């Protein structure tokens, strides 16, 4: 089986248990899953799936994004065999509030909460994050029934760094030119790898990158902005229209893969410092650089001459950031297009027509 097919299989069945490790579903993003890896757990970061939220709809209002709803559908339907779930209390209100819902619906399962600092520039951010990381280390240790040693944390940091490095190398092939595997499938493979972060998927990502052939790309170079690139038919429409996806500022992409943690010294400090040096994000509020200028600089970094926002419906953090980012892109004379969709949206002629018209305008 080819490397990408193995990763696709993980993407299609993120809920299947494949060994005896404690299985923890991690809601995105910014959860320091190195701590779970140090405890011998399987880290499965779930980014939402194309499943009808039949059971989840009974617990959520209509204006909650399908990323959260579909994750809960996997939990409620019995298809998942997770031992617990992990929630970063900062990504958005929906994930923050669903953390309490998980504890209510599954009182016998482990629930890990990580309160990510939302202003990384504040004077107390480092002390706060260090204490929060140490609290989480102790809670995961209580869950697995033993204290997690610093050596285990350093080994887990090394594992996570290697995974992120492999993910970055895969994503950088997009910048180099048109890849033999369509961009939609590259992001699908990355989503699959995130359902079991560790050496096996790191190797699969590396093997996939090594197997890709990269050729010259013509047409506009497009950068994706949002939480996720899905539904992936948009990426297919972009490439079918003759454009080239050169990079991204995505949560399920470069944004969460671009920064590693120090592999020596105090591991709690290393994890805290990594979180303090993350790129700009709609879930964070940096005083040093607004997100708009950051997206412009990121677009220049990947050589993009157009930006397409792949925004999930009801994603409030990205919606709040959009006006500022659009103004910054307009000022920089970078054409941009907003597509707001649902994870379960099927390929629509109207979406394809909008993409084609946008790309035709910019030549």
Secondary structure as the mmCIF struct_conf table of DSSP 4:
data_model
#
loop_
_struct_conf.conf_type_id
_struct_conf.id
_struct_conf.beg_label_comp_id
_struct_conf.beg_label_asym_id
_struct_conf.beg_label_seq_id
_struct_conf.end_label_comp_id
_struct_conf.end_label_asym_id
_struct_conf.end_label_seq_id
HELX_RH_AL_P HELX_RH_AL_P1 UNK A 3 UNK A 12
TURN_TY1_P TURN_TY1_P1 UNK A 13 UNK A 15
BEND BEND1 UNK A 19 UNK A 21
STRN STRN1 UNK A 23 UNK A 27
BEND BEND2 UNK A 28 UNK A 30
TURN_TY1_P TURN_TY1_P2 UNK A 33 UNK A 33
HELX_RH_AL_P HELX_RH_AL_P2 UNK A 34 UNK A 38
TURN_TY1_P TURN_TY1_P3 UNK A 39 UNK A 40
HELX_LH_PP_P HELX_LH_PP_P1 UNK A 41 UNK A 41
STRN STRN2 UNK A 42 UNK A 46
BEND BEND3 UNK A 50 UNK A 50
TURN_TY1_P TURN_TY1_P4 UNK A 54 UNK A 55
HELX_RH_3T_P HELX_RH_3T_P1 UNK A 56 UNK A 58
TURN_TY1_P TURN_TY1_P5 UNK A 59 UNK A 59
BEND BEND4 UNK A 60 UNK A 60
TURN_TY1_P TURN_TY1_P6 UNK A 62 UNK A 63
BEND BEND5 UNK A 64 UNK A 64
HELX_RH_AL_P HELX_RH_AL_P3 UNK A 66 UNK A 76
TURN_TY1_P TURN_TY1_P7 UNK A 77 UNK A 77
BEND BEND6 UNK A 78 UNK A 78
BEND BEND7 UNK A 83 UNK A 83
STRN STRN3 UNK A 84 UNK A 88
TURN_TY1_P TURN_TY1_P8 UNK A 89 UNK A 90
BEND BEND8 UNK A 91 UNK A 91
HELX_RH_AL_P HELX_RH_AL_P4 UNK A 93 UNK A 105
TURN_TY1_P TURN_TY1_P9 UNK A 107 UNK A 108
BEND BEND9 UNK A 109 UNK A 109
STRN STRN4 UNK A 110 UNK A 114
BEND BEND10 UNK A 118 UNK A 118
TURN_TY1_P TURN_TY1_P10 UNK A 120 UNK A 121
BEND BEND11 UNK A 122 UNK A 122
TURN_TY1_P TURN_TY1_P11 UNK A 123 UNK A 124
HELX_RH_AL_P HELX_RH_AL_P5 UNK A 125 UNK A 144
TURN_TY1_P TURN_TY1_P12 UNK A 145 UNK A 145
BEND BEND12 UNK A 146 UNK A 146
HELX_LH_PP_P HELX_LH_PP_P2 UNK A 147 UNK A 149
HELX_RH_AL_P HELX_RH_AL_P6 UNK A 150 UNK A 176
BEND BEND13 UNK A 177 UNK A 177
STRN STRN5 UNK A 178 UNK A 179
BEND BEND14 UNK A 180 UNK A 181
HELX_RH_AL_P HELX_RH_AL_P7 UNK A 183 UNK A 193
HELX_RH_3T_P HELX_RH_3T_P2 UNK A 194 UNK A 196
BEND BEND15 UNK A 198 UNK A 198
HELX_RH_AL_P HELX_RH_AL_P8 UNK A 199 UNK A 211
STRN STRN6 UNK A 214 UNK A 215
BEND BEND16 UNK A 219 UNK A 219
STRN STRN7 UNK A 221 UNK A 226
BEND BEND17 UNK A 227 UNK A 227
BEND BEND18 UNK A 231 UNK A 231
TURN_TY1_P TURN_TY1_P13 UNK A 232 UNK A 232
HELX_RH_AL_P HELX_RH_AL_P9 UNK A 233 UNK A 240
TURN_TY1_P TURN_TY1_P14 UNK A 241 UNK A 242
STRN STRN8 UNK A 244 UNK A 250
TURN_TY1_P TURN_TY1_P15 UNK A 251 UNK A 253
HELX_RH_AL_P HELX_RH_AL_P10 UNK A 254 UNK A 257
BEND BEND19 UNK A 258 UNK A 258
BEND BEND20 UNK A 263 UNK A 265
HELX_RH_AL_P HELX_RH_AL_P11 UNK A 267 UNK A 276
TURN_TY1_P TURN_TY1_P16 UNK A 277 UNK A 277
HELX_LH_PP_P HELX_LH_PP_P3 UNK A 278 UNK A 280
TURN_TY1_P TURN_TY1_P17 UNK A 282 UNK A 283
BEND BEND21 UNK A 287 UNK A 289
HELX_RH_AL_P HELX_RH_AL_P12 UNK A 291 UNK A 301
TURN_TY1_P TURN_TY1_P18 UNK A 302 UNK A 303
BEND BEND22 UNK A 305 UNK A 305
STRN STRN9 UNK A 306 UNK A 312
TURN_TY1_P TURN_TY1_P19 UNK A 313 UNK A 314
HELX_RH_AL_P HELX_RH_AL_P13 UNK A 316 UNK A 331
TURN_TY1_P TURN_TY1_P20 UNK A 332 UNK A 333
STRN STRN10 UNK A 335 UNK A 341
TURN_TY1_P TURN_TY1_P21 UNK A 343 UNK A 344
HELX_LH_PP_P HELX_LH_PP_P4 UNK A 345 UNK A 347
HELX_RH_AL_P HELX_RH_AL_P14 UNK A 349 UNK A 362
#
